[in-house]
Amino acid sequence: MARTIVNAVLVRSGAVLQARRAAHRPSYPGLWSFPGGHVEPSESLGTALMRESADELGVAPTASRPLGTLAGPNATAAAPVTYHFFAVEAWNGGEPAALEEEHSEIRWFDARAASALPDLALAEYRGVIGRALGTPTP
């Protein structure tokens, strides 16, 4: 069964918000990722972005732009996964906070520090970070 995932790449003052996945998560435990989750049946990407941002961070995106998609590198042909990334450049709700047990911490990183993290969930995130911040991929 195909899965569609939406990811919020919050951007502020030349930095991106990364979330460390909790150790109990079945996918990419303990690794740095972006907040987000599964798109529900008949839900739009925008609606899923709003829901996941509210559930995981307590914020409501007010300005976002698509950054592209990524085919899940560990998915199978029988169960493909597509990640949709959105740069979230403005939001309501104040400072983002890790609200659910999906992430053990969240932290702001500048482009260089985010791209240099040795424990990114996917190496392809480096390109996403570069597109979000308008900087070349290191």
PyMOL commands that set and color helices and strands:
alter all, ss='L'
color gray80, all
select helices_A, chain A and resi 45-57+111-116+125-133
alter helices_A, ss='H'
color red, helices_A
select strands_A, chain A and resi 3-12+15-21+32-33+36-38+60-71+81-92+103-110
alter strands_A, ss='S'
color yellow, strands_A
deselect
rebuild
show_as cartoon
